[in-house]
Amino acid sequence: MKNLILVGLILAVVITACKDEFNLPVYDSYVDGDAPSFEILYPNEDTTILNKDSVNIQIICKDDYEIDSFFFEIQPADFSADLVVFKTAVNDSLYEFNFNYPLPTKDSMRYEAYVKAVDLVGNSNNKVYFFTAK
């Protein structure tokens, strides 16, 4: 009888100590199920910018817990200039992206911008938007 109680006690300790390996739920932990959000401040989607040599791109990214990384890419829609890529680790719940993009031409051109944010558990949000510079 003592052996049975001892085996039961050891089994209880092992299961409790290895609860992650047995996928037992933890009821007091925070589960991040929300993807990061971002607000494109400038230039707005489908806007036209007149008589500028460069565009100051402003985006605010937020997450309810923590943003892991932020990505930004921009290129003329006709692929006439190189793709500009920006990637950074954030490790905060708020990130303000400010980037001065020199326009490769003074001709009227439509630009494609891609924004992506990923939080610590892999939730992500992305958006492709366009603007025109004349």
N, C-alpha and C positions, 0 to 999 in steps of 0.2 A: 504494500500500500504506500509506504514512504517513497519507494522508487517511482511509482506512478505519479505522485504529487510532485516529486522532484523533476521528472520528465515534463510534466505539464507546466511547471514554473519556468523551466529553461526554454520551452517552446514559446511561451508567452513573451519572455524577454527577447528572444530572437526575432519574433514577428514584429514586436514593437520597435526594435532597433533597426530592422530592415524594412520598414514600412514603405520606403520609396521604391525598393526593388519589387515589392509585392503590389505596388500601385494602390496602396490604401489612401483614401482621401484625407487631406488635412483641412479641417473645417474652419480654421481661423486665419487662413492665408488669403492674400489678395490675388485675384485672378484678373490680369489685364486683357480684356477682350476687345478693347477699342483701339482702332488704328489712329495714328497721328492725324491731325488736321492742319491745313495751311490756308493762309489767306494771301492772295496775290494783290499787293497794294499798288504796284506800278511796274510795268504798264498793264493796264486792265486788259482782259481778254477781248480780242477782236477790235482793238483800238488803233487809231492812226496817229503816229507821232510826226510832227512837221518840223523841218529845218533843224535837225539835231545831228551832231557828229557822233554822239554816243548816247546810250540809254542806261540810266541808273535803275537796275532791277531790284525791287524790294519785295521780299516775301517773309511773312511771319509764320513759323511752324510751331504747333503746340501739341502736347500729349498729356493725358491725364496722369501718367506715371513718369516715363523717361524716354526720350528720343535717343536711339542708338546712332543712326546715321542719316545724313541728308545728301541728296544728289540733285544736281542741276545741269542741264545740257541746253545749248542753244546753237542754232544754225539757220542760215537762210533756207527757206522752204524749197528753193530750186537747187540746193547743194552746191552753190557757186563759191562758197567759202568753207574753211575748215570748221569742224565741229568743236565747240568749246565745252569742256567737261569740268565740272566742279564736284568734288566729293569730300565730305568731312565727317569725322566722328563728333557727336554732339554731347552725349551723356548729361543731358539736362532736360527739363520738361518744356523749355521755351528756347527757340532759336530764331534769331533775326538774320536773314540773309540779305546782304547789300552787295551788289556787284555792278561795276561800271563796265558795260559792254560797248567797245568801240565799234561802230557800224562799219562794215567792210566796204561799203559803197554809198555814194550820195544819191544813187538812182533809187527809184521807188522799189522797195523790196518787202516781201512778206517773210516773217521770221517764225520759226517753230521753236517753242521752248518746252522742255520736259522737266517736271519736278517730281521727286519721290522722297518720301520720308519713311523710315522703318524704326519701330520701337524695339525695346529690349527682348521681347518675346517673339518677334518676327512679324507682328501686325504691320501692314504697310498701306500707304495711300499714295497714289500717283495721279498725275494730270498732265495732259498735253494741251497747250494753248498756243494761239497765234496772235501776232500783232504786226502792223505794217508801219514802215518808216519811209517817209517821202522827203 
